Amino acid sequence: MSFRAQHVYFRATSMQTLSILVAFIGVSGCAQRVPKPAGITAGTPYVSWVIMSGDRDNPDHDFVCQSDSRNDCVVPASRPNGQVFSHLHVYFHGVGTETNYTGSIQIGYFQGSPESRRMQTNITVKKDESIRNHSVTGIVTSNPGTYEITFDLVAASTDTAKSQPIRHRLPILVK
């Protein structure tokens, strides 16, 4: 291969590498990060969450709120000419021992009966895991108003038989 051909080849390869690197940085910068609330002491089990909204094809189109920012959670109401879908991401955090999270999460702003809006939870975060997640997508109610997501969970260490309730009410404004 001539010097000129090697130079062109090297330049093309460098440009491809640079393009891939730029794309990776761009995508990783947009990736959703797992929220971690301030003030949690080591060894304390906790749950964090992210709420997104959008349409049937992409219920993660728009960021609504997350547990560590404490901004208001405002979701658009479904309309006769367009349903709004919402995706609730829940993260169960590890604490250094095997921990089982059980209970339920009631998602009040979803359409349907109370039973259909309840997410039963039975998730174990292994000793060597930092996080497990569960998510649910539903259609947002068409009735504007204030609703709640109610976390009614118990985190129990399978190593120490120690348990801790996790109860939280999160207001959701449907507009």
C-alpha positions as CSV (number, residue, x, y, z in Angstrom):
1,M,0.0,0.0,0.0
2,S,1.4,3.4,-1.0
3,F,2.0,6.1,1.6
4,R,-0.9,8.1,0.2
5,A,-3.2,5.1,0.4
6,Q,-2.1,4.4,4.0
7,H,-2.7,8.1,5.0
8,V,-6.2,8.1,3.5
9,Y,-7.0,4.7,5.1
10,F,-5.7,6.0,8.5
11,R,-7.7,9.2,8.2
12,A,-10.9,7.3,7.3
13,T,-10.4,4.9,10.2
14,S,-9.7,7.8,12.6
15,M,-12.8,9.6,11.5
16,Q,-14.9,6.4,12.0
17,T,-13.5,5.9,15.5
18,L,-14.1,9.6,16.3
19,S,-17.7,9.3,15.0
20,I,-18.3,6.2,17.1
21,L,-16.8,7.9,20.2
22,V,-18.9,11.1,19.7
23,A,-22.1,9.0,19.2
24,F,-21.3,7.0,22.3
25,I,-20.8,10.1,24.4
26,G,-24.0,11.7,23.1
27,V,-26.1,8.6,23.8
28,S,-24.6,8.0,27.2
29,G,-25.2,11.7,28.1
30,C,-28.9,11.2,27.3
31,A,-29.2,7.9,29.1
32,Q,-31.6,8.0,32.1
33,R,-29.7,7.7,35.4
34,V,-31.0,6.0,38.4
35,P,-32.0,8.5,41.0
36,K,-30.4,8.3,44.5
37,P,-31.9,10.5,47.2
38,A,-29.7,12.5,49.5
39,G,-29.5,11.7,53.1
40,I,-29.7,7.9,52.8
41,T,-27.2,6.2,55.2
42,A,-25.3,3.1,54.2
43,G,-27.1,-0.1,54.9
44,T,-30.6,1.6,54.7
45,P,-32.9,0.0,52.1
46,Y,-34.7,2.5,49.9
47,V,-36.6,2.8,46.7
48,S,-36.2,5.5,44.0
49,W,-38.3,6.2,40.9
50,V,-38.6,8.0,37.6
51,I,-41.8,8.9,35.9
52,M,-42.0,9.4,32.1
53,S,-44.9,10.1,29.7
54,G,-45.6,9.9,26.0
55,D,-47.8,7.9,23.6
56,R,-48.5,4.3,22.9
57,D,-45.3,4.0,20.8
58,N,-43.0,5.7,23.3
59,P,-44.3,6.1,26.8
60,D,-40.7,7.3,27.8
61,H,-40.8,10.3,25.4
62,D,-41.1,13.0,28.0
63,F,-39.5,13.2,31.5
64,V,-42.0,14.1,34.2
65,C,-40.1,13.8,37.5
66,Q,-37.9,11.6,39.7
67,S,-37.3,10.9,43.3
68,D,-34.1,12.8,43.8
69,S,-35.1,16.1,42.2
70,R,-38.4,16.7,44.1
71,N,-39.9,18.8,41.4
72,D,-43.7,18.7,40.9
73,C,-44.9,15.6,39.0
74,V,-47.2,16.9,36.3
75,V,-48.6,14.5,33.7
76,P,-50.9,15.5,30.8
77,A,-54.4,14.0,30.9
78,S,-55.6,11.6,28.3
79,R,-58.0,13.1,25.8
80,P,-60.7,11.5,23.6
81,N,-58.5,12.2,20.5
82,G,-55.2,10.9,22.2
83,Q,-54.4,8.7,25.1
84,V,-51.4,9.6,27.2
85,F,-49.2,6.7,28.4
86,S,-47.0,6.9,31.4
87,H,-44.0,4.7,32.3
88,L,-43.2,4.3,36.0
89,H,-39.6,3.0,36.7
90,V,-39.0,1.8,40.3
91,Y,-35.5,1.0,41.5
92,F,-34.9,-1.2,44.6
93,H,-31.5,-0.5,46.0
94,G,-29.1,-3.0,47.5
95,V,-27.7,-2.5,51.0
96,G,-24.9,-5.0,51.2
97,T,-27.0,-7.9,52.4
98,E,-29.6,-9.9,50.5
99,T,-32.8,-7.8,50.8
100,N,-36.3,-8.7,49.8
101,Y,-38.7,-5.9,48.9
102,T,-42.4,-7.0,49.2
103,G,-45.7,-5.1,49.2
104,S,-47.5,-3.0,46.6
105,I,-47.3,0.2,44.8
106,Q,-50.7,1.9,44.0
107,I,-50.6,4.1,40.9
108,G,-53.6,6.4,41.2
109,Y,-53.3,8.4,38.0
110,F,-53.6,5.4,35.7
111,Q,-57.0,4.5,34.2
112,G,-58.8,1.4,35.3
113,S,-60.0,-0.3,38.5
114,P,-57.9,0.1,41.7
115,E,-56.8,-3.6,41.3
116,S,-55.5,-2.9,37.8
117,R,-53.5,0.1,39.1
118,R,-51.7,-1.9,41.8
119,M,-48.2,-3.2,41.2
120,Q,-47.5,-6.2,43.5
121,T,-43.8,-6.3,44.5
122,N,-41.6,-9.2,45.4
123,I,-38.1,-8.4,44.4
124,T,-34.9,-9.6,45.9
125,V,-31.7,-7.6,45.6
126,K,-28.8,-10.0,46.1
127,K,-25.9,-9.2,48.4
128,D,-23.6,-8.4,45.5
129,E,-26.1,-6.3,43.5
130,S,-26.5,-2.6,43.8
131,I,-29.9,-2.3,42.3
132,R,-32.9,-4.1,40.8
133,N,-35.7,-2.5,38.9
134,H,-39.3,-3.0,37.9
135,S,-41.5,-0.8,35.7
136,V,-45.1,-0.5,34.6
137,T,-46.8,1.4,31.8
138,G,-50.4,2.5,31.9
139,I,-52.8,4.9,30.3
140,V,-53.2,8.2,32.2
141,T,-56.7,9.1,33.4
142,S,-58.7,11.6,31.4
143,N,-59.9,13.3,34.6
144,P,-57.6,16.2,35.6
145,G,-56.9,16.4,39.3
146,T,-54.4,15.4,42.0
147,Y,-53.7,11.7,42.4
148,E,-51.1,9.7,44.3
149,I,-48.6,6.9,43.9
150,T,-48.6,5.1,47.2
151,F,-45.6,3.0,48.1
152,D,-46.5,0.4,50.7
153,L,-43.4,-1.8,50.9
154,V,-41.3,-3.8,53.4
155,A,-37.6,-4.3,52.9
156,A,-36.4,-7.4,54.8
157,S,-32.8,-8.6,55.0
158,T,-32.7,-12.3,54.5
159,D,-29.3,-12.4,56.4
160,T,-30.3,-10.6,59.6
161,A,-34.1,-11.0,59.6
162,K,-34.3,-7.2,60.1
163,S,-37.1,-5.4,58.2
164,Q,-38.0,-1.8,57.5
165,P,-41.3,-0.4,56.2
166,I,-41.0,1.9,53.2
167,R,-44.1,4.0,52.9
168,H,-44.4,7.1,50.8
169,R,-47.2,9.1,49.1
170,L,-46.2,10.9,45.9
171,P,-48.7,13.5,44.6
172,I,-49.2,13.4,40.8
173,L,-51.0,16.3,39.1
174,V,-52.9,15.3,36.0
175,K,-53.6,18.4,33.8
